[in-house]
Amino acid sequence: MREGVYKDILDLFDYRPQLKINLVDQAQTFIPFFTGNLNFIASDTSNYWHLYIRFPKTNSLYHWPYLVYSEDIPELCQTLEQVIFAHKEIFYDQPVLDGTRLLSLITTRPTAALPPPAPDLQLPAFTLPYYEGFNRYGTKLWLGIYRRDERFSVAFLKDVCQVCLKTRIGELYSTPWKSLIVKGIEMADRNLWDTVLCKHRLNVRHAANELNWQVEDLCDYGLTLKNDLVRQFNEEDVRTYHLCFAIKTKPKTGVFGSIVIRAQQPEALGLREEQFEILHTRDFNPNSKDFVSFRKKVNRESLSWYLIQLCNQFYELQSETAQVLSSLYVEEPPVAEPPLASLPAVYQCQNCLTVYDETYGDEASQVAPGTPFAALVGYRCPTCEAPQNEFVAVPSVLTPAL
């Protein structure tokens, strides 16, 4: 998606929407898909969009059964908004909602040809960009690996060396800023370094814990809690890459996250102190709505500890998935050498190390090739004239058997 597409669509809006509208590309993961009320997500069909409606003051999603043409988005938004606000008793802040009923009330048809039916949306694997760590220079990358306490385990260093050997990187660099620097990484080898960082729970240069949180608008309590958790994560040097966190203090807000910290209201549950429930999506993709409860009734003091345990659980799953990659840097077994065949022994003078080889004889002393050393009579060393009894048998040079 290029900026011109968004600009063309936004230029067609001739009214001020009351509902929140999202326009996002299908392949990106930096912007959440479903935090708006009207969520348009680019499809594989050029100029057509998926539409997911999150009804106001609810977390209920309805997948519009047709793809929406780009130029029809503003008109459809206005029509949907009018119908929803005209029937608040059906579509606004209701526990049970029927999207097909909304569809039946939309009389305005798109101006384009009959829209194609909407296929299932394939959610991309979630990731946030490395703001620091992997850095491109020319056609290669350099990597900074940060550790707050400056301690890198022996197991990690061994894995680093294995990757360096496999990818022909000859030098590592240390810095005064508690980092290791690796230069000359090929683009195709980046996944190997990702595997090692995941396996050992290491951050790249400095942890990007500030960048992957969702907090409700104008929520001082949620912001204070987030800052407190980020501080504790930084102190523990927790790796959070590939994860996204959300803090919900109200039941009907549209924040998203692969891990959700949901505040439980003390007065509603008869609690004496603030408590939280920790949830995560089943596949840790923040755009998924399939949540699993990890821990309930967690007090404020224990919250960061449980979150760190959940992060470790996530990376254990990631490490299992990466076992295929890990085989690329595991030490290969040594190649078996071919069997060696020995030649007949030769005889060597102990004084000057001259060799008598029965295969060649001794032309200077008029000894024919193939003459056994034991058959010689009165033989002397052709170099130092030492007698025959001062020769000793020594192994010949060994050669691989063919």
MIVO-893512 format. One record per residue (C-alpha): residue number from 0; residue in one letter; x, z, y. Coordinates in nm, 2 decimals, decimal comma. Example, Ala and Ser with C-alpha at 12.3 -4.5 7.8 and 13.67 -1.06 7.14 Angstrom:
2
@seq:0	type:A	x:1,23	z:0,78	y:-0,45 .
@seq:1	type:S	x:1,37	z:0,71	y:-0,11 .
This chain:
402
@seq:0	type:M	x:0,00	z:0,00	y:0,00 .
@seq:1	type:R	x:0,13	z:-0,10	y:0,34 .
@seq:2	type:E	x:0,04	z:0,06	y:0,67 .
@seq:3	type:G	x:-0,14	z:-0,26	y:0,78 .
@seq:4	type:V	x:-0,41	z:-0,20	y:0,51 .
@seq:5	type:Y	x:-0,48	z:0,15	y:0,64 .
@seq:6	type:K	x:-0,49	z:0,03	y:1,00 .
@seq:7	type:D	x:-0,74	z:-0,24	y:0,92 .
@seq:8	type:I	x:-0,97	z:0,01	y:0,75 .
@seq:9	type:L	x:-0,94	z:0,27	y:1,02 .
@seq:10	type:D	x:-1,01	z:0,02	y:1,30 .
@seq:11	type:L	x:-1,35	z:-0,05	y:1,14 .
@seq:12	type:F	x:-1,47	z:0,31	y:1,19 .
@seq:13	type:D	x:-1,70	z:0,31	y:1,49 .
@seq:14	type:Y	x:-1,83	z:0,67	y:1,45 .
@seq:15	type:R	x:-1,67	z:1,01	y:1,42 .
@seq:16	type:P	x:-1,70	z:1,13	y:1,06 .
@seq:17	type:Q	x:-1,82	z:1,49	y:0,99 .
@seq:18	type:L	x:-1,70	z:1,48	y:0,63 .
@seq:19	type:K	x:-1,33	z:1,48	y:0,54 .
@seq:20	type:I	x:-1,22	z:1,13	y:0,42 .
@seq:21	type:N	x:-0,90	z:1,06	y:0,22 .
@seq:22	type:L	x:-0,74	z:0,72	y:0,18 .
@seq:23	type:V	x:-0,45	z:0,73	y:-0,06 .
@seq:24	type:D	x:-0,24	z:0,50	y:-0,28 .
@seq:25	type:Q	x:-0,29	z:0,53	y:-0,65 .
@seq:26	type:A	x:0,08	z:0,56	y:-0,74 .
@seq:27	type:Q	x:0,19	z:0,83	y:-0,48 .
@seq:28	type:T	x:0,18	z:1,20	y:-0,55 .
@seq:29	type:F	x:0,28	z:1,35	y:-0,21 .
@seq:30	type:I	x:-0,08	z:1,35	y:-0,08 .
@seq:31	type:P	x:-0,35	z:1,51	y:-0,29 .
@seq:32	type:F	x:-0,63	z:1,28	y:-0,42 .
@seq:33	type:F	x:-0,94	z:1,51	y:-0,42 .
@seq:34	type:T	x:-0,91	z:1,74	y:-0,12 .
@seq:35	type:G	x:-1,14	z:1,54	y:0,09 .
@seq:36	type:N	x:-1,52	z:1,50	y:0,06 .
@seq:37	type:L	x:-1,50	z:1,12	y:0,03 .
@seq:38	type:N	x:-1,18	z:1,04	y:-0,16 .
@seq:39	type:F	x:-1,08	z:0,67	y:-0,17 .
@seq:40	type:I	x:-0,80	z:0,59	y:-0,41 .
@seq:41	type:A	x:-0,65	z:0,24	y:-0,43 .
@seq:42	type:S	x:-0,72	z:0,06	y:-0,76 .
@seq:43	type:D	x:-0,52	z:-0,20	y:-0,95 .
@seq:44	type:T	x:-0,76	z:-0,46	y:-0,81 .
@seq:45	type:S	x:-0,64	z:-0,58	y:-0,47 .
@seq:46	type:N	x:-0,85	z:-0,45	y:-0,18 .
@seq:47	type:Y	x:-1,07	z:-0,24	y:-0,40 .
@seq:48	type:W	x:-1,08	z:0,14	y:-0,41 .
@seq:49	type:H	x:-1,20	z:0,41	y:-0,64 .
@seq:50	type:L	x:-1,43	z:0,66	y:-0,47 .
@seq:51	type:Y	x:-1,46	z:1,03	y:-0,58 .
@seq:52	type:I	x:-1,71	z:1,24	y:-0,39 .
@seq:53	type:R	x:-1,65	z:1,61	y:-0,36 .
@seq:54	type:F	x:-1,98	z:1,74	y:-0,23 .
@seq:55	type:P	x:-1,95	z:1,97	y:0,08 .
@seq:56	type:K	x:-1,89	z:2,33	y:0,02 .
@seq:57	type:T	x:-1,84	z:2,27	y:-0,36 .
@seq:58	type:N	x:-1,57	z:2,17	y:-0,60 .
@seq:59	type:S	x:-1,80	z:1,93	y:-0,78 .
@seq:60	type:L	x:-1,66	z:1,57	y:-0,81 .
@seq:61	type:Y	x:-1,87	z:1,26	y:-0,87 .
@seq:62	type:H	x:-1,69	z:0,93	y:-0,96 .
@seq:63	type:W	x:-1,87	z:0,64	y:-0,78 .
@seq:64	type:P	x:-1,95	z:0,39	y:-1,06 .
@seq:65	type:Y	x:-1,83	z:0,09	y:-0,86 .
@seq:66	type:L	x:-1,50	z:0,00	y:-0,69 .
@seq:67	type:V	x:-1,54	z:-0,02	y:-0,31 .
@seq:68	type:Y	x:-1,42	z:-0,32	y:-0,11 .
@seq:69	type:S	x:-1,18	z:-0,23	y:0,18 .
@seq:70	type:E	x:-1,40	z:-0,36	y:0,46 .
@seq:71	type:D	x:-1,71	z:-0,17	y:0,32 .
@seq:72	type:I	x:-1,54	z:0,17	y:0,33 .
@seq:73	type:P	x:-1,64	z:0,27	y:0,69 .
@seq:74	type:E	x:-2,01	z:0,16	y:0,64 .
@seq:75	type:L	x:-2,04	z:0,33	y:0,31 .
@seq:76	type:C	x:-1,89	z:0,65	y:0,45 .
@seq:77	type:Q	x:-2,14	z:0,66	y:0,73 .
@seq:78	type:T	x:-2,43	z:0,59	y:0,49 .
@seq:79	type:L	x:-2,32	z:0,86	y:0,25 .
@seq:80	type:E	x:-2,28	z:1,11	y:0,53 .
@seq:81	type:Q	x:-2,62	z:1,04	y:0,66 .
@seq:82	type:V	x:-2,79	z:1,08	y:0,32 .
@seq:83	type:I	x:-2,59	z:1,40	y:0,24 .
@seq:84	type:F	x:-2,68	z:1,57	y:0,56 .
@seq:85	type:A	x:-3,04	z:1,45	y:0,54 .
@seq:86	type:H	x:-3,07	z:1,61	y:0,20 .
@seq:87	type:K	x:-2,87	z:1,93	y:0,23 .
@seq:88	type:E	x:-3,10	z:2,11	y:-0,01 .
@seq:89	type:I	x:-2,97	z:1,87	y:-0,28 .
@seq:90	type:F	x:-2,61	z:1,78	y:-0,19 .
@seq:91	type:Y	x:-2,47	z:2,05	y:0,04 .
@seq:92	type:D	x:-2,34	z:2,38	y:-0,09 .
@seq:93	type:Q	x:-2,54	z:2,36	y:-0,41 .
@seq:94	type:P	x:-2,44	z:2,51	y:-0,75 .
@seq:95	type:V	x:-2,57	z:2,21	y:-0,95 .
@seq:96	type:L	x:-2,53	z:1,85	y:-0,81 .
@seq:97	type:D	x:-2,64	z:1,51	y:-0,94 .
@seq:98	type:G	x:-2,42	z:1,22	y:-0,82 .
@seq:99	type:T	x:-2,65	z:0,96	y:-0,98 .
@seq:100	type:R	x:-2,93	z:1,08	y:-0,75 .
@seq:101	type:L	x:-2,71	z:1,02	y:-0,45 .
@seq:102	type:L	x:-2,64	z:0,68	y:-0,58 .
@seq:103	type:S	x:-3,01	z:0,60	y:-0,60 .
@seq:104	type:L	x:-3,06	z:0,70	y:-0,24 .
@seq:105	type:I	x:-2,80	z:0,46	y:-0,11 .
@seq:106	type:T	x:-3,00	z:0,15	y:0,00 .
@seq:107	type:T	x:-2,72	z:-0,02	y:0,20 .
@seq:108	type:R	x:-2,53	z:-0,26	y:-0,03 .
@seq:109	type:P	x:-2,18	z:-0,38	y:0,03 .
@seq:110	type:T	x:-2,12	z:-0,70	y:0,22 .
@seq:111	type:A	x:-1,87	z:-0,83	y:-0,03 .
@seq:112	type:A	x:-1,96	z:-0,99	y:-0,36 .
@seq:113	type:L	x:-2,09	z:-0,76	y:-0,64 .
@seq:114	type:P	x:-1,83	z:-0,49	y:-0,68 .
@seq:115	type:P	x:-1,67	z:-0,46	y:-1,02 .
@seq:116	type:P	x:-1,74	z:-0,14	y:-1,22 .
@seq:117	type:A	x:-1,49	z:0,14	y:-1,16 .
@seq:118	type:P	x:-1,25	z:0,20	y:-1,45 .
@seq:119	type:D	x:-1,11	z:0,54	y:-1,52 .
@seq:120	type:L	x:-0,85	z:0,65	y:-1,28 .
@seq:121	type:Q	x:-0,51	z:0,70	y:-1,44 .
@seq:122	type:L	x:-0,34	z:1,00	y:-1,26 .
@seq:123	type:P	x:0,03	z:0,94	y:-1,20 .
@seq:124	type:A	x:0,28	z:1,21	y:-1,31 .
@seq:125	type:F	x:0,32	z:1,45	y:-1,03 .
@seq:126	type:T	x:0,65	z:1,48	y:-0,84 .
@seq:127	type:L	x:0,77	z:1,57	y:-0,50 .
@seq:128	type:P	x:1,07	z:1,39	y:-0,35 .
@seq:129	type:Y	x:1,41	z:1,56	y:-0,34 .
@seq:130	type:Y	x:1,46	z:1,64	y:0,02 .
@seq:131	type:E	x:1,81	z:1,76	y:-0,07 .
@seq:132	type:G	x:2,01	z:1,72	y:-0,38 .
@seq:133	type:F	x:2,02	z:1,36	y:-0,49 .
@seq:134	type:N	x:2,16	z:1,14	y:-0,21 .
@seq:135	type:R	x:2,22	z:0,77	y:-0,22 .
@seq:136	type:Y	x:2,53	z:0,61	y:-0,10 .
@seq:137	type:G	x:2,57	z:0,24	y:-0,16 .
@seq:138	type:T	x:2,45	z:0,17	y:-0,52 .
@seq:139	type:K	x:2,52	z:0,52	y:-0,65 .
@seq:140	type:L	x:2,41	z:0,88	y:-0,60 .
@seq:141	type:W	x:2,58	z:1,21	y:-0,53 .
@seq:142	type:L	x:2,43	z:1,54	y:-0,64 .
@seq:143	type:G	x:2,45	z:1,89	y:-0,49 .
@seq:144	type:I	x:2,36	z:2,17	y:-0,73 .
@seq:145	type:Y	x:2,30	z:2,51	y:-0,56 .
@seq:146	type:R	x:2,31	z:2,86	y:-0,70 .
@seq:147	type:R	x:2,24	z:3,15	y:-0,47 .
@seq:148	type:D	x:2,47	z:3,39	y:-0,66 .
@seq:149	type:E	x:2,74	z:3,13	y:-0,71 .
@seq:150	type:R	x:2,72	z:3,18	y:-1,09 .
@seq:151	type:F	x:2,69	z:2,89	y:-1,32 .
@seq:152	type:S	x:2,65	z:2,96	y:-1,69 .
@seq:153	type:V	x:2,91	z:2,83	y:-1,94 .
@seq:154	type:A	x:2,63	z:2,65	y:-2,13 .
@seq:155	type:F	x:2,53	z:2,47	y:-1,81 .
@seq:156	type:L	x:2,90	z:2,37	y:-1,73 .
@seq:157	type:K	x:2,94	z:2,24	y:-2,09 .
@seq:158	type:D	x:2,63	z:2,02	y:-2,05 .
@seq:159	type:V	x:2,76	z:1,90	y:-1,71 .
@seq:160	type:C	x:3,09	z:1,81	y:-1,88 .
@seq:161	type:Q	x:2,91	z:1,63	y:-2,16 .
@seq:162	type:V	x:2,71	z:1,42	y:-1,91 .
@seq:163	type:C	x:3,03	z:1,35	y:-1,71 .
@seq:164	type:L	x:3,21	z:1,23	y:-2,03 .
@seq:165	type:K	x:2,91	z:1,01	y:-2,13 .
@seq:166	type:T	x:2,88	z:0,85	y:-1,78 .
@seq:167	type:R	x:3,25	z:0,83	y:-1,70 .
@seq:168	type:I	x:3,25	z:1,07	y:-1,41 .
@seq:169	type:G	x:3,60	z:1,22	y:-1,38 .
@seq:170	type:E	x:3,58	z:1,48	y:-1,10 .
@seq:171	type:L	x:3,35	z:1,77	y:-0,99 .
@seq:172	type:Y	x:3,37	z:1,94	y:-0,65 .
@seq:173	type:S	x:3,29	z:2,29	y:-0,54 .
@seq:174	type:T	x:3,20	z:2,38	y:-0,18 .
@seq:175	type:P	x:3,20	z:2,70	y:0,03 .
@seq:176	type:W	x:2,82	z:2,69	y:0,03 .
@seq:177	type:K	x:2,76	z:2,80	y:-0,33 .
@seq:178	type:S	x:2,72	z:2,44	y:-0,45 .
@seq:179	type:L	x:2,87	z:2,20	y:-0,70 .
@seq:180	type:I	x:2,90	z:1,83	y:-0,59 .
@seq:181	type:V	x:2,89	z:1,55	y:-0,84 .
@seq:182	type:K	x:2,98	z:1,20	y:-0,71 .
@seq:183	type:G	x:2,95	z:0,85	y:-0,86 .
@seq:184	type:I	x:2,62	z:0,89	y:-1,05 .
@seq:185	type:E	x:2,47	z:0,56	y:-1,15 .
@seq:186	type:M	x:2,10	z:0,51	y:-1,07 .
@seq:187	type:A	x:2,02	z:0,46	y:-1,44 .
@seq:188	type:D	x:2,19	z:0,80	y:-1,53 .
@seq:189	type:R	x:1,98	z:1,02	y:-1,30 .
@seq:190	type:N	x:1,74	z:1,12	y:-1,57 .
@seq:191	type:L	x:2,03	z:1,28	y:-1,76 .
@seq:192	type:W	x:2,10	z:1,51	y:-1,46 .
@seq:193	type:D	x:1,73	z:1,58	y:-1,42 .
@seq:194	type:T	x:1,72	z:1,69	y:-1,79 .
@seq:195	type:V	x:2,02	z:1,93	y:-1,74 .
@seq:196	type:L	x:1,88	z:2,08	y:-1,42 .
@seq:197	type:C	x:1,54	z:2,14	y:-1,59 .
@seq:198	type:K	x:1,70	z:2,29	y:-1,90 .
@seq:199	type:H	x:1,90	z:2,54	y:-1,70 .
@seq:200	type:R	x:1,63	z:2,60	y:-1,42 .
@seq:201	type:L	x:1,87	z:2,50	y:-1,14 .
@seq:202	type:N	x:1,78	z:2,39	y:-0,79 .
@seq:203	type:V	x:1,95	z:2,10	y:-0,61 .
@seq:204	type:R	x:2,14	z:2,24	y:-0,32 .
@seq:205	type:H	x:1,88	z:2,47	y:-0,16 .
@seq:206	type:A	x:1,54	z:2,53	y:-0,32 .
@seq:207	type:A	x:1,25	z:2,34	y:-0,16 .
@seq:208	type:N	x:1,00	z:2,62	y:-0,21 .
@seq:209	type:E	x:0,86	z:2,59	y:0,14 .
@seq:210	type:L	x:0,75	z:2,23	y:0,07 .
@seq:211	type:N	x:0,51	z:2,25	y:-0,22 .
@seq:212	type:W	x:0,24	z:2,49	y:-0,11 .
@seq:213	type:Q	x:-0,13	z:2,44	y:-0,02 .
@seq:214	type:V	x:-0,30	z:2,70	y:0,20 .
@seq:215	type:E	x:-0,65	z:2,69	y:0,34 .
@seq:216	type:D	x:-0,68	z:2,60	y:0,71 .
@seq:217	type:L	x:-0,66	z:2,88	y:0,96 .
@seq:218	type:C	x:-0,61	z:3,14	y:0,69 .
@seq:219	type:D	x:-0,37	z:3,40	y:0,81 .
@seq:220	type:Y	x:-0,40	z:3,60	y:0,49 .
@seq:221	type:G	x:-0,31	z:3,30	y:0,27 .
@seq:222	type:L	x:-0,02	z:3,21	y:0,50 .
@seq:223	type:T	x:0,12	z:3,57	y:0,49 .
@seq:224	type:L	x:0,09	z:3,57	y:0,11 .
@seq:225	type:K	x:0,26	z:3,24	y:0,08 .
@seq:226	type:N	x:0,55	z:3,34	y:0,30 .
@seq:227	type:D	x:0,60	z:3,66	y:0,09 .
@seq:228	type:L	x:0,60	z:3,47	y:-0,24 .
@seq:229	type:V	x:0,84	z:3,21	y:-0,10 .
@seq:230	type:R	x:1,08	z:3,48	y:0,01 .
@seq:231	type:Q	x:1,07	z:3,64	y:-0,34 .
@seq:232	type:F	x:1,12	z:3,29	y:-0,50 .
@seq:233	type:N	x:1,42	z:3,23	y:-0,28 .
@seq:234	type:E	x:1,57	z:3,57	y:-0,37 .
@seq:235	type:E	x:1,54	z:3,50	y:-0,74 .
@seq:236	type:D	x:1,65	z:3,13	y:-0,69 .
@seq:237	type:V	x:1,34	z:3,01	y:-0,88 .
@seq:238	type:R	x:1,33	z:2,64	y:-0,96 .
@seq:239	type:T	x:0,99	z:2,49	y:-0,86 .
@seq:240	type:Y	x:1,06	z:2,12	y:-0,87 .
@seq:241	type:H	x:0,77	z:1,92	y:-1,02 .
@seq:242	type:L	x:0,53	z:2,21	y:-0,94 .
@seq:243	type:C	x:0,28	z:2,26	y:-0,66 .
@seq:244	type:F	x:0,11	z:2,59	y:-0,57 .
@seq:245	type:A	x:-0,22	z:2,66	y:-0,40 .
@seq:246	type:I	x:-0,36	z:2,98	y:-0,26 .
@seq:247	type:K	x:-0,74	z:3,01	y:-0,26 .
@seq:248	type:T	x:-0,91	z:3,30	y:-0,08 .
@seq:249	type:K	x:-1,25	z:3,13	y:-0,07 .
@seq:250	type:P	x:-1,43	z:2,99	y:-0,38 .
@seq:251	type:K	x:-1,53	z:2,65	y:-0,22 .
@seq:252	type:T	x:-1,22	z:2,52	y:-0,05 .
@seq:253	type:G	x:-1,05	z:2,20	y:-0,15 .
@seq:254	type:V	x:-0,69	z:2,31	y:-0,18 .
@seq:255	type:F	x:-0,51	z:2,17	y:-0,49 .
@seq:256	type:G	x:-0,21	z:2,27	y:-0,70 .
@seq:257	type:S	x:-0,07	z:2,26	y:-1,05 .
@seq:258	type:I	x:-0,06	z:2,64	y:-1,02 .
@seq:259	type:V	x:-0,34	z:2,82	y:-0,83 .
@seq:260	type:I	x:-0,34	z:3,17	y:-0,70 .
@seq:261	type:R	x:-0,70	z:3,27	y:-0,66 .
@seq:262	type:A	x:-0,78	z:3,59	y:-0,47 .
@seq:263	type:Q	x:-1,04	z:3,81	y:-0,63 .
@seq:264	type:Q	x:-1,27	z:3,98	y:-0,38 .
@seq:265	type:P	x:-1,24	z:4,36	y:-0,43 .
@seq:266	type:E	x:-1,59	z:4,44	y:-0,29 .
@seq:267	type:A	x:-1,75	z:4,17	y:-0,51 .
@seq:268	type:L	x:-1,58	z:4,29	y:-0,83 .
@seq:269	type:G	x:-1,58	z:4,66	y:-0,76 .
@seq:270	type:L	x:-1,20	z:4,66	y:-0,74 .
@seq:271	type:R	x:-1,00	z:4,93	y:-0,56 .
@seq:272	type:E	x:-0,72	z:4,70	y:-0,45 .
@seq:273	type:E	x:-0,66	z:4,33	y:-0,40 .
@seq:274	type:Q	x:-0,61	z:4,14	y:-0,72 .
@seq:275	type:F	x:-0,55	z:3,78	y:-0,82 .
@seq:276	type:E	x:-0,61	z:3,53	y:-1,09 .
@seq:277	type:I	x:-0,34	z:3,28	y:-1,18 .
@seq:278	type:L	x:-0,45	z:2,95	y:-1,31 .
@seq:279	type:H	x:-0,28	z:2,62	y:-1,39 .
@seq:280	type:T	x:-0,40	z:2,27	y:-1,48 .
@seq:281	type:R	x:-0,36	z:2,20	y:-1,85 .
@seq:282	type:D	x:-0,09	z:1,93	y:-1,79 .
@seq:283	type:F	x:0,04	z:2,09	y:-1,47 .
@seq:284	type:N	x:-0,08	z:1,78	y:-1,27 .
@seq:285	type:P	x:-0,23	z:1,92	y:-0,94 .
@seq:286	type:N	x:-0,48	z:1,63	y:-0,92 .
@seq:287	type:S	x:-0,64	z:1,74	y:-1,25 .
@seq:288	type:K	x:-0,94	z:1,97	y:-1,26 .
@seq:289	type:D	x:-0,89	z:2,10	y:-1,61 .
@seq:290	type:F	x:-0,78	z:2,46	y:-1,53 .
@seq:291	type:V	x:-0,64	z:2,72	y:-1,77 .
@seq:292	type:S	x:-0,64	z:3,09	y:-1,68 .
@seq:293	type:F	x:-0,29	z:3,22	y:-1,72 .
@seq:294	type:R	x:-0,34	z:3,58	y:-1,60 .
@seq:295	type:K	x:-0,63	z:3,78	y:-1,45 .
@seq:296	type:K	x:-0,64	z:4,10	y:-1,25 .
@seq:297	type:V	x:-0,28	z:4,07	y:-1,12 .
@seq:298	type:N	x:-0,20	z:4,30	y:-0,84 .
@seq:299	type:R	x:0,01	z:4,20	y:-0,53 .
@seq:300	type:E	x:0,33	z:4,37	y:-0,65 .
@seq:301	type:S	x:0,33	z:4,19	y:-0,99 .
@seq:302	type:L	x:0,22	z:3,85	y:-0,86 .
@seq:303	type:S	x:0,56	z:3,69	y:-0,81 .
@seq:304	type:W	x:0,68	z:3,81	y:-1,15 .
@seq:305	type:Y	x:0,40	z:3,65	y:-1,33 .
@seq:306	type:L	x:0,44	z:3,33	y:-1,13 .
@seq:307	type:I	x:0,81	z:3,31	y:-1,23 .
@seq:308	type:Q	x:0,71	z:3,35	y:-1,60 .
@seq:309	type:L	x:0,46	z:3,07	y:-1,56 .
@seq:310	type:C	x:0,73	z:2,85	y:-1,40 .
@seq:311	type:N	x:0,96	z:2,92	y:-1,69 .
@seq:312	type:Q	x:0,68	z:2,83	y:-1,94 .
@seq:313	type:F	x:0,65	z:2,50	y:-1,76 .
@seq:314	type:Y	x:1,02	z:2,42	y:-1,78 .
@seq:315	type:E	x:1,03	z:2,51	y:-2,15 .
@seq:316	type:L	x:0,76	z:2,25	y:-2,21 .
@seq:317	type:Q	x:0,96	z:2,00	y:-2,00 .
@seq:318	type:S	x:1,28	z:2,08	y:-2,20 .
@seq:319	type:E	x:1,10	z:2,01	y:-2,53 .
@seq:320	type:T	x:0,99	z:1,67	y:-2,39 .
@seq:321	type:A	x:1,34	z:1,60	y:-2,28 .
@seq:322	type:Q	x:1,50	z:1,64	y:-2,62 .
@seq:323	type:V	x:1,50	z:1,27	y:-2,66 .
@seq:324	type:L	x:1,71	z:1,24	y:-2,34 .
@seq:325	type:S	x:1,93	z:1,52	y:-2,44 .
@seq:326	type:S	x:2,06	z:1,33	y:-2,74 .
@seq:327	type:L	x:2,22	z:1,10	y:-2,49 .
@seq:328	type:Y	x:2,47	z:1,36	y:-2,39 .
@seq:329	type:V	x:2,52	z:1,56	y:-2,71 .
@seq:330	type:E	x:2,87	z:1,53	y:-2,85 .
@seq:331	type:E	x:2,88	z:1,25	y:-3,10 .
@seq:332	type:P	x:3,03	z:1,33	y:-3,45 .
@seq:333	type:P	x:3,38	z:1,20	y:-3,50 .
@seq:334	type:V	x:3,41	z:0,86	y:-3,66 .
@seq:335	type:A	x:3,56	z:0,88	y:-4,01 .
@seq:336	type:E	x:3,91	z:0,73	y:-4,03 .
@seq:337	type:P	x:3,96	z:0,47	y:-4,30 .
@seq:338	type:P	x:4,16	z:0,59	y:-4,60 .
@seq:339	type:L	x:4,53	z:0,56	y:-4,58 .
@seq:340	type:A	x:4,75	z:0,39	y:-4,84 .
@seq:341	type:S	x:5,11	z:0,49	y:-4,89 .
@seq:342	type:L	x:5,41	z:0,26	y:-4,94 .
@seq:343	type:P	x:5,69	z:0,34	y:-5,18 .
@seq:344	type:A	x:5,94	z:0,60	y:-5,06 .
@seq:345	type:V	x:6,26	z:0,50	y:-4,88 .
@seq:346	type:Y	x:6,59	z:0,67	y:-4,88 .
@seq:347	type:Q	x:6,76	z:0,80	y:-4,56 .
@seq:348	type:C	x:7,11	z:0,90	y:-4,49 .
@seq:349	type:Q	x:7,13	z:1,26	y:-4,38 .
@seq:350	type:N	x:7,42	z:1,20	y:-4,14 .
@seq:351	type:C	x:7,32	z:0,89	y:-3,94 .
@seq:352	type:L	x:6,95	z:0,85	y:-4,05 .
@seq:353	type:T	x:7,01	z:0,49	y:-4,18 .
@seq:354	type:V	x:6,73	z:0,39	y:-4,42 .
@seq:355	type:Y	x:6,76	z:0,21	y:-4,75 .
@seq:356	type:D	x:6,43	z:0,04	y:-4,84 .
@seq:357	type:E	x:6,41	z:-0,09	y:-5,20 .
@seq:358	type:T	x:6,17	z:-0,36	y:-5,08 .
@seq:359	type:Y	x:6,44	z:-0,53	y:-4,87 .
@seq:360	type:G	x:6,77	z:-0,41	y:-5,04 .
@seq:361	type:D	x:7,08	z:-0,42	y:-4,83 .
@seq:362	type:E	x:7,21	z:-0,77	y:-4,75 .
@seq:363	type:A	x:7,53	z:-0,64	y:-4,58 .
@seq:364	type:S	x:7,63	z:-0,45	y:-4,90 .
@seq:365	type:Q	x:7,52	z:-0,75	y:-5,12 .
@seq:366	type:V	x:7,22	z:-0,55	y:-5,27 .
@seq:367	type:A	x:6,93	z:-0,78	y:-5,36 .
@seq:368	type:P	x:6,57	z:-0,71	y:-5,25 .
@seq:369	type:G	x:6,38	z:-0,51	y:-5,50 .
@seq:370	type:T	x:6,68	z:-0,31	y:-5,63 .
@seq:371	type:P	x:6,58	z:0,05	y:-5,71 .
@seq:372	type:F	x:6,79	z:0,31	y:-5,53 .
@seq:373	type:A	x:6,86	z:0,48	y:-5,87 .
@seq:374	type:A	x:7,01	z:0,16	y:-6,00 .
@seq:375	type:L	x:7,28	z:0,15	y:-5,73 .
@seq:376	type:V	x:7,64	z:0,24	y:-5,84 .
@seq:377	type:G	x:7,90	z:0,36	y:-5,59 .
@seq:378	type:Y	x:7,66	z:0,28	y:-5,30 .
@seq:379	type:R	x:7,77	z:0,39	y:-4,95 .
@seq:380	type:C	x:7,59	z:0,40	y:-4,62 .
@seq:381	type:P	x:7,65	z:0,07	y:-4,44 .
@seq:382	type:T	x:7,67	z:0,26	y:-4,10 .
@seq:383	type:C	x:7,87	z:0,58	y:-4,16 .
@seq:384	type:E	x:8,00	z:0,52	y:-4,52 .
@seq:385	type:A	x:7,84	z:0,84	y:-4,65 .
@seq:386	type:P	x:7,82	z:0,85	y:-5,03 .
@seq:387	type:Q	x:7,50	z:0,78	y:-5,22 .
@seq:388	type:N	x:7,43	z:1,14	y:-5,30 .
@seq:389	type:E	x:7,39	z:1,22	y:-4,93 .
@seq:390	type:F	x:7,07	z:1,00	y:-4,92 .
@seq:391	type:V	x:6,73	z:1,18	y:-4,95 .
@seq:392	type:A	x:6,39	z:1,03	y:-5,03 .
@seq:393	type:V	x:6,15	z:1,03	y:-4,74 .
@seq:394	type:P	x:5,78	z:0,91	y:-4,71 .
@seq:395	type:S	x:5,74	z:0,56	y:-4,58 .
@seq:396	type:V	x:5,52	z:0,47	y:-4,29 .
@seq:397	type:L	x:5,15	z:0,51	y:-4,38 .
@seq:398	type:T	x:4,91	z:0,23	y:-4,30 .
@seq:399	type:P	x:4,52	z:0,21	y:-4,32 .
@seq:400	type:A	x:4,39	z:0,07	y:-4,65 .
@seq:401	type:L	x:4,21	z:-0,26	y:-4,62 .
